[in-house]
Amino acid sequence: MKHEISVPIAEISKATLVLLRNINKPLTIEDPEGGRRTGIPWEEACLAEAYLPVVLLAAEALWIDITGTGFDLDIRQTPGTTVGYTLHAIRGATYAVVMLCIIDVLEALGAGQDEMVLNDLIEIWVRGQSNYGSAPAVVGGAS
């Protein structure tokens, strides 16, 4: 019997929050139609039912570029949540690999700016080879 190893989402969430606090830049999301930016609390960015799935999709895209394999993310459509999706599992990578990719993504997101615009995760995602074709629309349309 094969045992499925899963990276604990709660641990990824906590570590991502610590990372955001260390980077210490405001998070925003831009309305693509009106151009208005809205502040996002760091805590919300780290929730499995908020922006964490989007962060993980961008991190996974980096890993796919490097290895050709993904994180085996279980992201499900969930009406009523922040972006309409919830992260349920990370099965195809270790905690260390996931966090190293998240570090890369978040450092790139805030590079040379006074704030981190979550919409910019789309560009990171597009450069990768992720299977989650709905991710750019999810981030682009979130408000």
MARBA-3410 file (N, C-alpha, C, O; in Angstrom, 1 decimal):
143
0.8,-1.2,0.0,0.0,0.0,0.0,0.9,1.2,0.0,1.8,1.4,0.8 ~ 0.6,2.1,-0.9,1.4,3.4,-1.1,0.9,4.4,-0.1,-0.3,4.7,-0.1 ~ 1.8,5.0,0.6,1.4,6.1,1.6,1.6,7.5,0.9,2.6,7.7,0.3 ~ 0.6,8.3,0.9,0.7,9.6,0.3,1.2,10.6,1.4,0.7,10.7,2.5 ~ 2.3,11.2,1.0,2.9,12.2,1.9,2.3,13.6,1.5,2.2,13.9,0.3
1.9,14.4,2.5,1.3,15.7,2.2,2.0,16.7,3.1,2.3,16.5,4.3 ~ 2.3,17.8,2.5,3.0,18.9,3.2,1.8,19.6,4.0,0.8,20.0,3.5 ~ 2.0,19.8,5.3,1.0,20.4,6.2,0.7,21.9,5.7,1.6,22.7,5.8 ~ -0.5,22.2,5.3,-0.8,23.5,4.8,-0.7,24.5,6.0,-0.3,25.6,5.7 ~ -1.1,24.1,7.2,-1.0,25.0,8.3,0.5,25.5,8.5,0.7,26.7,8.9
1.4,24.6,8.3,2.8,25.0,8.5,3.3,25.9,7.4,4.1,26.8,7.6 ~ 2.9,25.6,6.2,3.2,26.5,5.0,2.6,27.9,5.3,3.2,28.9,5.0 ~ 1.4,27.9,5.8,0.7,29.2,6.1,1.5,30.0,7.1,1.7,31.2,6.9 ~ 1.8,29.3,8.2,2.6,30.0,9.3,3.9,30.5,8.8,4.3,31.7,9.1 ~ 4.6,29.7,8.0,6.0,30.1,7.6,5.9,31.3,6.5,6.7,32.1,6.5
4.8,31.2,5.7,4.6,32.3,4.7,4.3,33.6,5.5,4.8,34.7,5.0 ~ 3.6,33.5,6.5,3.3,34.7,7.3,4.5,35.3,7.9,4.7,36.5,7.9 ~ 5.4,34.5,8.5,6.7,34.9,9.0,7.5,35.6,7.9,8.1,36.6,8.1 ~ 7.5,35.0,6.8,8.3,35.5,5.6,7.7,36.9,5.2,8.5,37.8,5.0 ~ 6.4,37.0,5.1,5.9,38.3,4.8,6.2,39.4,5.8,6.5,40.5,5.5
6.1,39.0,7.1,6.5,40.0,8.1,8.0,40.4,8.0,8.3,41.5,8.3 ~ 8.8,39.5,7.6,10.2,39.8,7.5,10.5,40.7,6.3,11.3,41.6,6.3 ~ 9.8,40.4,5.2,9.9,41.3,4.0,9.4,42.7,4.3,9.9,43.7,3.8 ~ 8.3,42.7,5.1,7.8,44.0,5.7,7.4,45.0,4.6,7.7,46.2,4.7 ~ 6.7,44.5,3.6,6.1,45.4,2.6,4.6,45.2,2.5,4.1,44.1,2.7
3.8,46.3,2.3,2.4,46.1,2.2,2.0,45.2,1.0,2.7,45.3,-0.1 ~ 1.0,44.4,1.1,0.4,43.6,0.0,-0.8,44.4,-0.5,-1.6,44.9,0.3 ~ -0.9,44.4,-1.8,-2.1,45.0,-2.4,-2.6,44.1,-3.6,-1.8,43.3,-4.1 ~ -3.8,44.4,-4.0,-4.3,43.8,-5.2,-4.9,44.9,-6.0,-5.6,45.8,-5.4 ~ -4.7,44.9,-7.3,-5.2,46.0,-8.2,-6.4,45.5,-8.9,-6.4,44.5,-9.5
-7.4,46.4,-8.9,-8.6,46.2,-9.7,-8.2,46.4,-11.2,-7.8,47.5,-11.6 ~ -8.2,45.3,-12.0,-7.8,45.5,-13.4,-8.6,46.5,-14.2,-8.1,47.0,-15.2 ~ -9.8,46.7,-13.8,-10.6,47.6,-14.6,-10.5,49.1,-14.1,-10.5,50.0,-14.9 ~ -10.5,49.3,-12.8,-10.5,50.6,-12.3,-9.1,51.1,-11.9,-8.9,52.3,-11.7 ~ -8.2,50.2,-11.7,-6.8,50.5,-11.4,-6.6,50.8,-9.9,-5.5,51.1,-9.4
-7.7,50.7,-9.1,-7.7,51.0,-7.7,-7.0,49.8,-7.0,-7.3,48.7,-7.2 ~ -6.1,50.2,-6.1,-5.4,49.1,-5.3,-6.0,49.0,-3.9,-6.3,50.0,-3.3 ~ -6.2,47.8,-3.4,-6.7,47.5,-2.1,-5.7,46.8,-1.3,-5.1,45.8,-1.8 ~ -5.5,47.2,-0.1,-4.6,46.5,0.8,-5.1,45.2,1.3,-6.3,45.0,1.5 ~ -4.2,44.2,1.3,-4.5,42.8,1.8,-3.7,42.6,3.0,-2.4,42.7,3.0
-4.3,42.2,4.1,-3.5,41.8,5.3,-2.7,40.6,5.1,-3.1,39.7,4.4 ~ -1.5,40.6,5.6,-0.6,39.5,5.4,-1.2,38.2,5.8,-1.1,37.1,5.2 ~ -2.0,38.2,6.9,-2.7,37.0,7.4,-3.6,36.4,6.4,-3.7,35.2,6.2 ~ -4.3,37.3,5.7,-5.2,36.8,4.6,-4.5,36.2,3.5,-5.0,35.2,2.9 ~ -3.3,36.7,3.1,-2.5,36.2,2.0,-2.1,34.7,2.3,-1.7,34.0,1.4
-2.1,34.4,3.6,-1.5,33.1,4.0,-2.6,32.0,4.2,-2.3,30.9,4.6 ~ -3.9,32.4,4.0,-5.0,31.4,4.3,-5.2,30.5,3.1,-5.2,31.0,1.9 ~ -5.5,29.2,3.3,-5.8,28.3,2.3,-7.0,28.6,1.5,-7.2,28.2,0.3 ~ -7.9,29.4,2.1,-9.2,29.8,1.5,-9.1,31.2,1.0,-10.2,31.8,0.6 ~ -7.9,31.8,1.0,-7.8,33.2,0.5,-6.7,33.2,-0.6,-7.0,32.6,-1.7
-5.6,33.8,-0.4,-4.6,34.0,-1.5,-3.5,32.9,-1.5,-2.7,32.9,-2.4 ~ -3.4,32.1,-0.5,-2.4,31.0,-0.5,-2.4,30.2,-1.7,-1.3,29.8,-2.2 ~ -3.6,29.7,-2.2,-3.5,28.9,-3.5,-2.8,29.6,-4.6,-2.1,29.0,-5.4 ~ -3.0,31.0,-4.7,-2.4,31.7,-5.8,-0.9,31.8,-5.6,-0.1,31.7,-6.6 ~ -0.5,32.0,-4.4,1.0,32.0,-4.1,1.6,30.7,-4.4,2.7,30.6,-5.0
0.9,29.6,-4.1,1.4,28.2,-4.4,1.4,27.9,-5.8,2.4,27.3,-6.3 ~ 0.5,28.4,-6.6,0.5,28.2,-8.1,1.7,28.9,-8.7,2.4,28.3,-9.6 ~ 2.1,30.1,-8.2,3.3,30.8,-8.7,4.5,30.0,-8.3,5.5,29.9,-9.1 ~ 4.6,29.6,-7.0,5.7,28.8,-6.5,5.9,27.5,-7.3,7.0,27.1,-7.6 ~ 4.7,26.9,-7.6,4.8,25.6,-8.3,5.3,25.9,-9.7,6.1,25.0,-10.2
5.0,27.0,-10.4,5.5,27.3,-11.7,7.0,27.4,-11.7,7.6,26.9,-12.7 ~ 7.6,27.9,-10.7,9.0,28.0,-10.6,9.6,26.6,-10.5,10.6,26.3,-11.2 ~ 9.0,25.7,-9.7,9.5,24.4,-9.5,9.4,23.6,-10.8,10.2,22.8,-11.2 ~ 8.3,23.8,-11.6,8.1,23.1,-12.9,9.2,23.6,-13.8,9.7,22.7,-14.6 ~ 9.5,24.9,-13.8,10.6,25.3,-14.7,11.9,24.6,-14.4,12.7,24.4,-15.3
12.2,24.4,-13.1,13.4,23.8,-12.7,13.5,22.2,-12.9,14.4,21.7,-13.4 ~ 12.4,21.6,-12.6,12.4,20.1,-12.5,11.4,19.4,-13.5,11.6,18.3,-13.8 ~ 10.5,20.2,-14.1,9.5,19.6,-14.9,8.4,18.9,-14.2,7.5,18.3,-14.8 ~ 8.4,19.0,-12.9,7.3,18.4,-12.1,6.7,19.5,-11.2,7.3,20.5,-10.9 ~ 5.4,19.2,-10.8,4.8,20.2,-9.9,4.7,19.7,-8.5,5.3,18.8,-8.1
3.8,20.4,-7.7,3.6,20.1,-6.3,2.4,19.2,-6.1,2.2,18.8,-4.9 ~ 1.8,18.8,-7.1,0.5,18.0,-7.0,-0.4,18.7,-6.0,-0.9,18.1,-5.0 ~ -0.8,19.9,-6.4,-1.6,20.7,-5.6,-3.1,20.3,-5.7,-3.5,20.0,-6.9 ~ -3.8,20.2,-4.6,-5.2,20.0,-4.7,-5.9,21.3,-4.3,-6.1,21.6,-3.2 ~ -6.3,22.0,-5.4,-7.0,23.3,-5.3,-8.3,23.1,-5.8,-8.5,22.7,-7.0
-9.3,23.4,-5.0,-10.7,23.2,-5.5,-11.5,24.5,-5.5,-11.3,25.4,-4.7 ~ -12.4,24.6,-6.5,-13.2,25.7,-6.6,-14.1,25.7,-5.4,-14.8,24.7,-5.0 ~ -14.2,26.9,-4.7,-15.0,27.1,-3.5,-15.7,28.4,-3.5,-15.1,29.4,-3.1 ~ -16.9,28.4,-4.0,-17.7,29.7,-4.1,-17.7,30.3,-2.7,-17.9,29.6,-1.6 ~ -17.7,31.6,-2.6,-17.8,32.3,-1.4,-16.4,32.6,-0.7,-16.4,33.3,0.3
-15.3,32.1,-1.2,-14.0,32.3,-0.6,-13.4,33.5,-1.4,-14.0,34.0,-2.4 ~ -12.3,34.0,-0.9,-11.7,35.2,-1.4,-11.5,35.2,-2.9,-11.9,36.2,-3.6 ~ -10.9,34.2,-3.4,-10.6,34.1,-4.9,-11.4,33.0,-5.5,-11.3,32.7,-6.7 ~ -12.3,32.3,-4.8,-13.1,31.3,-5.3,-12.5,29.9,-5.3,-13.1,29.0,-5.9 ~ -11.4,29.8,-4.7,-10.6,28.5,-4.6,-10.1,28.3,-3.2,-9.8,29.2,-2.5
-9.9,27.0,-2.8,-9.3,26.7,-1.6,-8.2,25.6,-1.8,-8.4,24.7,-2.6 ~ -7.1,25.8,-1.1,-6.0,24.8,-1.2,-6.3,23.7,-0.2,-6.5,24.0,1.0 ~ -6.4,22.5,-0.7,-6.7,21.3,0.2,-5.5,20.5,0.5,-5.4,19.8,1.6 ~ -4.5,20.4,-0.4,-3.4,19.5,-0.2,-2.2,19.9,-1.1,-2.4,20.4,-2.2 ~ -1.0,19.6,-0.6,0.2,19.7,-1.4,0.9,18.3,-1.2,1.4,18.0,-0.2
0.9,17.6,-2.3,1.4,16.2,-2.2,2.6,15.9,-2.9,3.2,14.8,-2.7 ~ 3.1,16.7,-3.8,4.2,16.3,-4.7,5.5,17.0,-4.4,6.4,17.0,-5.3 ~ 5.7,17.5,-3.2,7.0,18.2,-2.9,7.2,18.1,-1.4,6.2,17.9,-0.6 ~ 8.4,18.4,-1.0,8.6,18.5,0.5,8.4,19.9,1.0,8.3,20.9,0.2 ~ 8.3,20.0,2.3,8.1,21.3,2.9,9.2,22.3,2.5,8.9,23.4,2.1
10.5,21.8,2.5,11.6,22.6,2.2,11.5,23.2,0.7,11.8,24.3,0.5 ~ 11.2,22.3,-0.2,11.0,22.7,-1.6,9.9,23.8,-1.8,10.1,24.8,-2.4 ~ 8.8,23.5,-1.2,7.7,24.4,-1.3,8.1,25.8,-0.7,7.8,26.8,-1.3 ~ 8.7,25.8,0.5,9.0,27.1,1.1,10.1,27.8,0.3,10.1,29.0,0.2 ~ 11.1,27.1,-0.2,12.1,27.8,-1.0,11.5,28.4,-2.3,11.9,29.5,-2.6
10.6,27.8,-2.9,9.9,28.4,-4.0,9.0,29.6,-3.6,9.0,30.6,-4.3 ~ 8.3,29.5,-2.5,7.6,30.6,-2.0,8.5,31.8,-1.7,8.1,32.9,-2.0 ~ 9.6,31.5,-1.1,10.6,32.6,-0.8,11.0,33.3,-2.1,11.0,34.5,-2.2 ~ 11.3,32.5,-3.1,11.7,33.1,-4.4,10.5,33.9,-5.0,10.8,35.1,-5.5 ~ 9.3,33.4,-4.9,8.2,34.1,-5.5,7.9,35.4,-4.8,7.8,36.5,-5.4
7.9,35.4,-3.4,7.7,36.6,-2.7,8.8,37.6,-2.8,8.5,38.8,-2.8 ~ 10.0,37.2,-2.8,11.1,38.1,-3.0,11.0,38.8,-4.4,11.3,40.0,-4.5 ~ 10.7,38.0,-5.4,10.5,38.6,-6.8,9.3,39.5,-6.8,9.4,40.5,-7.5 ~ 8.3,39.2,-6.1,7.1,40.0,-6.1,7.3,41.4,-5.5,6.7,42.4,-6.0 ~ 8.2,41.5,-4.6,8.4,42.8,-3.9,9.7,43.5,-4.4,10.0,44.6,-3.9
10.4,42.9,-5.3,11.7,43.4,-5.8,11.6,44.8,-6.4,10.8,45.0,-7.4 ~ 12.3,45.8,-5.9,12.3,47.1,-6.4,11.1,47.9,-6.2,10.9,49.0,-6.9 ~ 10.2,47.5,-5.4,8.9,48.2,-5.2,8.7,48.4,-3.7,9.3,47.8,-2.8 ~ 7.9,49.4,-3.4,7.5,49.7,-2.0,6.4,48.8,-1.5,6.2,48.7,-0.3 ~ 5.8,48.1,-2.4,4.7,47.2,-2.0,4.7,46.0,-2.9,5.5,45.9,-3.9
4.0,45.0,-2.5,3.9,43.7,-3.2,2.5,43.6,-3.8,1.5,43.5,-3.1 ~ 2.4,43.7,-5.1,1.1,43.6,-5.8,0.8,42.2,-6.2,1.5,41.6,-7.1 ~ -0.2,41.6,-5.6,-0.5,40.2,-5.8,-0.8,39.9,-7.3,-0.6,38.8,-7.7 ~ -1.4,40.8,-8.0,-1.6,40.6,-9.4,-0.4,40.2,-10.2,-0.5,39.5,-11.2 ~ 0.8,40.7,-9.7,2.0,40.4,-10.4,2.4,38.9,-10.3,3.3,38.4,-11.0
1.7,38.1,-9.5,1.9,36.7,-9.4,1.5,36.0,-10.8,1.9,35.0,-11.1 ~ 0.6,36.7,-11.5,0.2,36.2,-12.8,1.4,36.0,-13.7,1.5,35.0,-14.4 ~ 2.2,37.1,-13.7,3.4,37.0,-14.6,4.3,35.9,-14.2,4.9,35.2,-15.1 ~ 4.5,35.6,-12.9,5.3,34.5,-12.5,4.7,33.2,-12.9,5.4,32.3,-13.4 ~ 3.4,33.1,-12.8,2.6,31.9,-13.1,2.8,31.6,-14.6,3.0,30.5,-15.1
2.6,32.7,-15.4,2.6,32.5,-16.9,4.0,32.1,-17.4,4.0,31.3,-18.3 ~ 5.0,32.5,-16.7,6.4,32.1,-17.1,6.6,30.6,-16.8,7.5,30.0,-17.4 ~ 5.8,30.0,-15.9,6.0,28.6,-15.6,5.1,27.7,-16.4,4.6,28.1,-17.5 ~ 5.0,26.5,-16.0,4.3,25.5,-16.8,3.1,24.9,-16.0,2.8,23.7,-16.2 ~ 2.5,25.7,-15.1,1.5,25.1,-14.3,0.3,24.6,-15.0,0.0,25.1,-16.1
-0.4,23.6,-14.5,-1.6,23.0,-15.1,-2.8,23.7,-14.7,-3.9,23.4,-15.3 ~ -2.8,24.7,-13.8,-4.0,25.4,-13.3,-4.3,26.6,-14.1,-4.1,27.7,-13.7 ~ -4.9,26.4,-15.3,-5.2,27.4,-16.3,-6.1,28.5,-15.8,-6.1,29.6,-16.3 ~ -6.8,28.3,-14.7,-7.7,29.3,-14.2,-7.0,30.3,-13.3,-7.7,31.3,-12.9 ~ -5.8,30.0,-12.9,-5.2,30.9,-11.9,-5.0,32.3,-12.3,-5.3,33.2,-11.5
-4.6,32.6,-13.6,-4.5,34.1,-13.9,-5.9,34.8,-13.8,-5.9,35.9,-13.4 ~ -6.9,34.2,-14.2,-8.3,34.8,-14.1,-8.7,35.0,-12.7,-9.3,36.0,-12.3 ~ -8.3,34.0,-11.9,-8.7,34.1,-10.4,-8.0,35.3,-9.8,-8.6,36.1,-9.1 ~ -6.7,35.5,-10.1,-6.0,36.6,-9.5,-6.4,37.9,-10.1,-6.6,38.9,-9.4 ~ -6.5,37.9,-11.4,-6.8,39.1,-12.1,-8.2,39.7,-11.7,-8.4,40.9,-11.7
-9.1,38.8,-11.4,-10.5,39.2,-11.1,-10.8,39.4,-9.6,-11.8,39.8,-9.2 ~ -9.8,39.0,-8.7,-10.1,39.1,-7.3,-10.1,40.6,-6.9,-9.4,41.4,-7.5 ~ -10.9,40.9,-5.9,-10.9,42.3,-5.4,-11.2,42.3,-4.0,-11.2,43.4,-3.3
END
